[in-house]
């Protein structure tokens, strides 16, 4: 839950600061996914120390990390859908205006501009943004879980017979 809250909080900061189309906004979006590593690592450490007698295998670490990532991905995906469906009505027109301006500068023909506008409208639809948020959080969660687990794994001793 805290992993989702981190991502959502940064998405809201980006929105209310009007940083959606700036490099700072892109950086903060990526940084929010990196910050997900904190609750993931803490959950793995908690599982190792409190439930598994100080031991944690790669499989157990990945199960914890992916479980949290699935929940966070669903929450962030729902938030992205709500944001693009009901709250953020400014970003798509700004993107379309910038696209049209850029394509006019490149001397694009009207059919190319129309195709690009159709593509942008589809890409920035609430459903596709929710799907992208879900996939992004799951992908980042998998990668961060794997990286974090390398520092937290402590395999139980094997007993040979």
Secondary structure, DSSP 8 states (H G I E B T S, - for coil): -HHHHHHHHHHHHHHHTT-TTSHHHHHHHHHHHHHHHHHHHHHHHHIIIIISTT-B-HHHHHHHHHHHHHHHHHHHHHHHHHIIIII--SHHHHHHHHHHHHHHHTT--HHHHHHHHHHHHHHTSHHHHHHHHHHHHHHHHHHHHHHHHHHH-B-------
